Every structure is written in C-alpha cells, then in structure tokens.
Amino acid sequence: MSSSIEIKTDGCKSLYLDIKSTGVEFEAWNQDAAEAELITMWFDLRDREDKEAIQKLVSHLQHQLEIHEEEE
C-alpha cells in the first residue's frame, strides 16, 4: 500500500509526503528560489535509526497538537 499526500501548498512552495510499504519520503519544492529547488528525504522503515526518527517526529507533532487543543 502506498499513498501520496499533499501536506501544504503555499504559492510556489509545497510539501508532500509519500508513504510506501518500505518507507516514507518527504518532498519539499520551492519554485521561488533563484533555481527551483526540490529537496527529498527518504526514511527506510527497515532501518532502526530511520524508524526512530519517524517515531520522534510523530511524537513531537502529536505533543504540539495536544498542547494547542488544550489552549482552545
């Protein structure tokens, strides 16, 4: 199973998340730069360090969402 998710597009900048059975890829696109930039980062879900990095990211995002929900 795989899915591509557009996280946010703001003018000429965009962030995508590509989820595959073997890993997760983040893709950031900036067409505002002097030369259009595409930055990708791949996290292999079979790699311990990559899995820990994804878990850390999810944990931090969840924590921030919880904090902001409490403020509402």
URHUMO-V601589 format. One record per residue. N is the residue number from 1. SS is DSSP state (H for helix, E for strand, L for the rest). NEAR is the number of other C-alpha atoms within 10 Angstrom. Layout:
n=N ss=SS near=NEAR
n=N ss=SS near=NEAR
This chain:
n=1 ss=L near=6
n=2 ss=L near=11
n=3 ss=E near=10
n=4 ss=E near=13
n=5 ss=E near=12
n=6 ss=E near=11
n=7 ss=E near=12
n=8 ss=E near=12
n=9 ss=E near=12
n=10 ss=E near=8
n=11 ss=L near=9
n=12 ss=L near=11
n=13 ss=E near=16
n=14 ss=E near=16
n=15 ss=E near=18
n=16 ss=E near=17
n=17 ss=E near=18
n=18 ss=E near=15
n=19 ss=E near=17
n=20 ss=L near=14
n=21 ss=L near=11
n=22 ss=L near=12
n=23 ss=E near=17
n=24 ss=E near=21
n=25 ss=E near=16
n=26 ss=E near=17
n=27 ss=E near=17
n=28 ss=E near=18
n=29 ss=E near=17
n=30 ss=E near=17
n=31 ss=L near=13
n=32 ss=L near=11
n=33 ss=L near=10
n=34 ss=L near=7
n=35 ss=L near=8
n=36 ss=L near=11
n=37 ss=E near=13
n=38 ss=E near=13
n=39 ss=E near=10
n=40 ss=E near=13
n=41 ss=E near=11
n=42 ss=E near=13
n=43 ss=E near=19
n=44 ss=E near=17
n=45 ss=L near=17
n=46 ss=L near=11
n=47 ss=L near=11
n=48 ss=H near=10
n=49 ss=H near=12
n=50 ss=H near=16
n=51 ss=H near=16
n=52 ss=H near=13
n=53 ss=H near=13
n=54 ss=H near=16
n=55 ss=H near=12
n=56 ss=H near=12
n=57 ss=H near=12
n=58 ss=H near=12
n=59 ss=H near=12
n=60 ss=H near=12
n=61 ss=H near=12
n=62 ss=H near=11
n=63 ss=H near=12
n=64 ss=H near=11
n=65 ss=H near=11
n=66 ss=H near=11
n=67 ss=H near=11
n=68 ss=H near=9
n=69 ss=H near=9
n=70 ss=H near=7
n=71 ss=H near=6
n=72 ss=L near=5
